[in-house]
Amino acid sequence: MSFIPQEIIRKKRDGGTLSAGEIQAFVAGLTSGAVTNEQVSALAMAVFFRGMDLDERVALTLAMRDSGSVMHWEGFDGPIVDKHSTGGIGDNVSLMLAPMLAACGCYVPMISGRGLGHTGGTLDKLDSVPGYQTNPDNILFRDVVTGTGCAIIGQTDDLAPADRKFYAIRDVTGTVESLDLITASILSKKLAAGLEALVLDVKCGSGAFMATRDDAIGLAESLVRVANGAGTKTVALLTDMDQPLANAAGNALEVQAAVDFLTGAVARDRLFDVTVALGGELMATTGLTPTPEEGRARLEACLTSGAAAERFAQMIAGLGGPADFLEKSAQHLPAANVIKPVFARDSGYVARIDTRAIGIAVIELGGGRRNVSDRIDPSVGFSGLARIGEAVGPDRPIGTVHAASRADAERAEQSLLALYHVENGPVSANSVILDRISG
């Protein structure tokens, strides 16, 4: 029987369950071009409203994984591991965690993505580093992983190519928040990298795709069940995204925040807690340490000694970036034309932040995409963002705008003022690690 894409779309639209064969045929058509962008968009919307059961999710994940090559890593003297975040604001954890894990004896072939919806993407951040190759060939990718212990790249042409196309279409068709599509998108790339272990950072809160804890737990359980079922040891942490994780939002600004983290130029805070917690889980899952707590201690030691910063510098240089990037990042990263602090109108304490809207404000500054073909300005965004519980006022800024023009800066200033809610009395923030989901 011939393959008719619209019949598969119709079946899911009407609430039917797709067979593994139907899903494989659709994904094959997506990869070859036999299925059009319009048809992909239609199926994505049907899945968004009708959902998929576990068998459909597994079939979609494996079909997208197998749409290209699957990497194999033989002869390495340490475990092959990776981390993935479901996305948030100021979430630059990958930039620090990959070299920290490499310094502790892991190998991290990290396949990352671009911005999706209101969230920033790790590849967009790294694109702000002059010369850095986010899409090297597999030979260079393997060489950097072998020599440095970590490499953060995008999907190469032959790794899960179906997901690359699906991912771009979801970003501009309002179908990002589908649990089923998120699961398949994340895991198809990760499983194609040939991992032994994976840790997932599933965000919940005002800046996350999954705003409620119940929805986040549902996604975490879906990811963990599918990944473990496919043979990759996987655990998930639920983490808070009711406020930006780093104190910056914007591509070059978050890279600079990562450099500051690795070189000890910033205090150890919520960002530090999430980073070492995720790494500790991988250290224990792979048997490098008996417990996550001991794993966290080893990661902290690699950070303090400078070993992690050295691996980061080697990764940047190995993938085409400046050899002196760690020492001279401020000179290499693009700077915005207008940099302006934003002061709260009244003195008080930050009580609540509309975190998702901060991501939208970065897009409006030019730091994200409205359409697939949009070019990103890596220099724009916000730095010095105040955290929940911090004192702000006419003399204590809630953040600093980095913009291409004065008009953009003024609009972003008004947006930021509207997104920060200040109260008179002291305020406590949520814990940053909310739960743990294991297989």
N, C-alpha and C positions, 0 to 999 in steps of 0.2 A: 504494500500500500504506500502510495506516495506521501511525502511530507507536506502538509498544508499548515503554515504558521498560524493563520487566522482561526483555524479550528482549535488549536491548542489555546489560543487567547480566549476564544469563546468558552471553552470548557472551564478554564479557571475563572473567567468573569462570572460564570453562572454557579460557581461554588464547587466545581468538581475537583477530584484529586488526580493530579497528573502522574502518569507512570514514569518509571526511570527511563524507559525508552523514549517517551515523548520529550522529557526534559533534555536528554542527551541529544536528540534530533534538533531541538530548538537551539541549544547552545552551539552545536556544530554549525548550524545555519548562521548564527550570530558571528561566529569566528570566520566563516568563509565569505560572508557578505550576502548570503542567500536570504537572510532575514534583515529587513530594513530597520533603520533607527525608529521609524514610527511604530513598527511592530514590537520592537523591544520596549519602547515607551508604554505601549498598550499592555503588554504582559506585566511590566513592572507595576503599573497602576492596578491591574487586576489582582496581583499578588498582594499589593499594599492593602486592598480592601477585603480580600477573601482569605489571605493567609495560606500557609503551607503546613502540613504535618511533618513529623520528624523524618519520615522516610523521604519525603519530597526535599526537605532541606539537605539531607545527606546526599541525595542524588544530584541536586543542583551544585552542591559544593564539589563533589567528585568530578562532575562533568566539566565544571569550570577549571578545576585543577588540571584535568587531563586534556584540556584544550591546547596545551603546549607541553613542553618538556618538564620533567620533575628532576630536581638536582639530587645528586648522591655525593656523600662526603665520606670517603674511606681513608683510613690511615691517619686520622687526626688523634692527637694525644689528649683531647678534652672534649666535653660534650658540645653538640651543636644545638644552640638555643636561640630563642627570640622572645620578644615582648610585643604586645599590641595594645593600643588604647582605642576605645570606641570614640574618642574625640571630645575636645573641650576647648576652653579658652586659656591661653597661656600654658598649654600642655607641651612642653619641650623635653619631657622626660627621656625620650629615645636618644637625644643628643648626648646626654650624660650617662645613661645606663649602659648603652652598648660598649663604650670604652671602659667603664668600671667593670663590667662582666669579663671583658677581654683581659683586663689586668689581673683578674682572679682565676684565669685558666679556662674560660669558656671560649667558644668560637660563635660569633654572632653574625650570620648572614641575614641582615635585616632588610626585608622588602617592605617599603613604606609607600604611603599614598600622598596625594595632593589634597588641598583643602576640599572639604565636602560640606555643603550647606553653610552654616554659620561658623564652622570650626576651621582652624588652620591645619595645614598639612606639613608633615616633616620634610617632604621634598621641596615644597615651596620655600621653606626656611633655608634649606641647604642651597637652593638656587641663588640665594643672596651672597654666597661665598664665591668670589671670582675664580673661574676655572674648574670648580668642582663638578664632576661628572655624575649626575644622578641616574644616568642611563648608560652605564658602560656595557661592554660585551661580557659574556660569561667568563671569559678567560681572565680579564682584569678583575672582575668581581671575585673570582676564586683566588687569584693571586693576593689581593689585598686582605681577604679573610685569612688566608694562610699565613701571611707575613705579619699582619697587625693584630689579628684576632677578631676584627669587626669591620664591617662595611655596611653603610646605610645607603641604599639605592632604591630606585623605582623598579617597576616591573620591566624586565628585559623583554624583547619582542617575543621570545618563545616561552616566557613564564606566564601561565594563566592569561593568555591574550583575550579570552572572552570576558574576563572580569574587567580588564582595562576599558573596554568599550561600554560595558554595562555600568561601570562606576561613573564614567563621564556623563552618561545619559541620566542616571539617577540624580546627579548633582543639579540638573537644570529642569527636572520634571516634577519636583515635589514628592519624590518617592524615597527620599533618603532614610526616613525613620522606620522603614519596614524591618521588623525583627528577622524575618526570613532572608531578606536580601542582604542585610548587614552580616548575618551569620555566614552565608555563602561567600560573600565578597571578602571578608576578613580571612576565612579559613582556606579558601582556594589558593590565595597567594602564599599563606604561611605553609600549607602542606606541600606546595610545589617547591619550597625551599629545602625540603628534606630534613626537617627538624627532629630532634629527639625529645625536646621539651619546649613548652610554650607557657608564658604567663600572660594573662589578660587583665587589663585595667579597664573595668567597666564603670563608666561614669554615671552618676545620677545627680540631678539637681537642675537649677535654672539654666545652666550653660551646657547641659548634656542633651543628647538625642533622646535619652530615656529620662524624663524629668522626675518620675516617681520611683521610689525604691522597689516597688513590686515589679514595675516594667524592667528595671535594671536587673533584678534577680532573674526574671524570665529570660532576658538576653544572655546573661552569664551562664545560666543552666543550659540554654540551647547551644552556646559555643562550646562549653566544656563537654557536653554529651557528644556532640558531633566530632569534636577533635579527638577525644579519647577513643571514640568508636573507630576512628580512622587510624589509630595506632600512635598518636602523639600524646605523651603525658602532658596534661594541661590542668592548670588551676587558675581561678579568677579571683581578683580582689575587687570589691565594690568600693569606689572612692568618691568623695564629695566634690561636686562641681557647682556649688552655689556661689562660688567666687573664683576668679582666675587662679590657676595653680601657681604659675610664676607671676612676678609683678609686672610683666610685659605682655603685650598682645600685638603681634605684627612680626613679619618674617625675620628681617635683620635684627630687630630688637630682641627677639627670642633666642637667636643665635648668640648675641652678645651676653644675654642672661645665662646661657649655658656655659660660655667661657668663664664668666664670673663665678659660677657654681664650681666648675672644675678646678679653678685656681684659688678657691677659698676666699674670694672677694665679697661674698655675701653670707648672711647669717643662715644657719641651718634651721629650716622652717618646714611648712607643710610640703613644699616641693621636695625637700630632702627626705621627709618621712615617706612619701609615696615612692620615690626613686629606690630607696634602700629596701623598702618592704617588698616591692616587686622583684628586685634582684635577689633578696633573701629566699623567696619562694623558689626561684630557679636553682639557686645553689643547693637547696635541700632536695628538690625534686630529682636532680641529677646525681645526688650522692656526694657532691663536693664538700658539703658540710652535713653534720647529723641533723641539724635543725635550721629553720629559717632565721632564728635569732643569731646563731653563729654565722650564718651566711651574711646577714646584715653587718655584723662586726667585721668580717673580712672585706666587704665592699667599702666600708668606712675607712679601713686601714689603707686600701688602695687609693682612695681619694686623698687622704691626708698625706700620704707619701709622695704624691704627684704622679704615681704610675698611671692612673686613669687619664690625667691630662695629657701625658705623653702619648698614650694610645690614640687619644682624640686627634692630636696633632699629626700623628703618623697616618691616620685614616684620611684626614683632610688632604695631606700632601700626596698620599698614594692614589687618590681619586682625582688629582689634577689641581687641587687648591694650593694656595701659597704655603711655602715651607715654613714661613715665620708667622703663620696665622694666629697661633696661640698668643704670641708676644705682641702682635700688632693688629689684632682683630678690628679695633676701632678705626684703623687706617684703611683696612681692606673692605669693610662692610659699607654699603651705601648709606648716606645720611640724608635726611629729609631737608627740604628747603626752609621750612618753618618749624621751629620747636618752641612750644608754648606751654607753660605750666597752667593747670586748671585748679582754681581754689574754690572750696565750698563757700557758699554765701554766709552760712552760720557755723559757729563752732559746735562741735559735738563728736559723736562716735559713729563710725560706719555700722549701720544695722542690717542693711540688705543691699544687694547688688543685682541688677537685672543682667546677669552674666551673658546670656545668649545675645542680648542686644549689643553688648560690647563687640562681639564677633561681627554683628551686622554693621556696626559703626566702622570697623576696620575695612570691611568690604566697600563701604561708601567712600572711604578715604582712598580706595584703589588698591588695598592690600589683599583682596580676594576677588573671586570671579562671580559675575552675574550670568555669564554665558561661557560655554566650553572654550571658546576662542579668545576670551579676554586675556590681556596681558596684565601682569601683576606689578605694582610698584613695591619693591621689597623694602623700601626705606620707611614706609608710613606705618602708623599704629599708635600705640600708647605705651609709655614706660612709667615706672614708679607708681603703679596702681596701688592704692591703699587697700588693705585687707579689712575684713569684717572685724570690728572691735578696735580699729585704729582711730586715734583722734585726728580730726581734720578741722579746717576752718579757714578764715580769710588769710591766715598766715601759714597754713599747713596744707599743701596741695593734695588733691585726691588722685592726681596723676599728671602726666605730661603728654601733650598731643604732638605727634610728628606728622606733618602734612606737606603736600606739594605746593600749596598756596595758602595765603592768608584767609581767603574765603573758605577753603576746606577746613582750615584750623578752627575758624570761628564756629562753623557748623558742628564740627566734632566736639568742640568745647561745650556747646549747648547740649549735645547728646549725652556726653559724659555726666554733666551736672544732673540731667534728668534720670540717669540710670543708677546713681548713688543715693541711697536713702539714709539720712543722718538723724540720730536721736540724741537727746540730752545726756542720758545716763550710759554707763559702760555696758557693752554687749559682748556676749560670748559666741564664738563660731562653733559650727558643728565639728565633730571629729572628722579627720580627713580619711581614715580607713574605716569603712562602715561594716564590711562583712567579707567572708571568704567562702568561695564556692569551689569544691573539689570534686573530682570524679570518683 
